[in-house]
Amino acid sequence: MIVLVVGGAGYIGSHAARTLRQRGHDVMIYDNLSTGHEFLASGFELVRGDIADLVKLSAALRRVDSVMHFAAHAYVGESVENPRKYFRNNVESGLALLNACLDCGVRRVIFSSTCAVYGIPVKIPISEKNPRQPVNPYGVTKLFFENALEAYDRAYGLRFASLRYFNAAGADESGEIGEVHDPETHLIPSALLAATGARRELELFGTDYPTPDGTCIRDYIHVNDLADAHVLALEHLARGADSMAVNLGAGRGYSVKEVLTKIEEVSGLKVPVRLAGRRAGDPPALVADPSLAEKLLRWKAMRTLDDIVATAWKWMQRQSTRALSP
């Protein structure tokens, strides 16, 4: 297949692009580089453009038969503070991409969705039967796009996979690509930055949640496991399968304090912590029931929290070495 990876110069998109190529698919990356990085797309054809630029986007789409869509804003806190930004990009520009796919004859879309569409879950672990009731604008915009995909499937035969993943983490085992955000808000890289002194301290948001140690529990999934699932979903659709929405997680939750303990074990460094209040829109626990993905895609998370932290630490050390090089 020939796949346009929209947002392929970003964290998860760049890992998916590599996995696609390893499995024999042709890949083109489309990214405006507003949050992505050109070096993450190294070795691929990169078209620099916005998904709202229909002329440039359509020219790229006419050369492919499938799309992976990663080009969304994805900070929960920011979405609460600036919902206009999120509805403009994730909904308005997302629909422009979807309509351009139709107009250019592309009928397979793999969508980077999120467990945020569930909001406060009624049951843990979370299955796909959980009501979709997001509690922040980020989750609302992702749910909107899922609903659009479902409507386009019924009306136009556009096949899709909405992949609702939990906390993406880790880096490629090669150490060549990994997580690069500015600002960095994800727990594991933020904690590693604090441990190395690159950040003064880690803010621990909330210690009074109804969990065993008072901190939030999350299901951490290695980015390469996510990439594998995206490619398996695309190949599943190409074999004529129906559209689907599935959870991607390890099925095992860890509290913030448990993750910090693991980071200190792997790095051998102490993580300086400053206690802070809860963040708006943060549920106490989010853990996946990934059994549907296992059934449909023959997919299962293979990497552990140890693997996640070890690869993230390797990536950060390599980045530090690059920064010091003349």
Sequence and secondary structure as in RCSB ss.txt:
>XXXX:A:sequence
MIVLVVGGAGYIGSHAARTLRQRGHDVMIYDNLSTGHEFLASGFELVRGDIADLVKLSAALRRVDSVMHFAAHAY
VGESVENPRKYFRNNVESGLALLNACLDCGVRRVIFSSTCAVYGIPVKIPISEKNPRQPVNPYGVTKLFFENALE
AYDRAYGLRFASLRYFNAAGADESGEIGEVHDPETHLIPSALLAATGARRELELFGTDYPTPDGTCIRDYIHVND
LADAHVLALEHLARGADSMAVNLGAGRGYSVKEVLTKIEEVSGLKVPVRLAGRRAGDPPALVADPSLAEKLLRWK
AMRTLDDIVATAWKWMQRQSTRALSP
>XXXX:A:secstr
 EEEEETTTSHHHHHHHHHHHHTT EEEEEE  SSS GGGGTTSEEEE  TT HHHHHHHHTT SEEEE      
HHHHHH HHHHIIIIIIIHHHHHHHHHHTT  EEEEEEEGGGGBS SSSSB TTS  B SSHHHHHHHHHHHHHH
HHHHHH  EEEEEEE EEE   TTSSS    SS  SHHHHHHHHHHTSSS EEEE S SSSTTSS EEEEEEHHH
HHHHHHHHHHHHHTT   EEEEES S EEEHHHHHHHHHHHH     EEEE   TT  SEE B  HHHHHHH   
    HHHHHHHHHHHHHHHHHHHH  
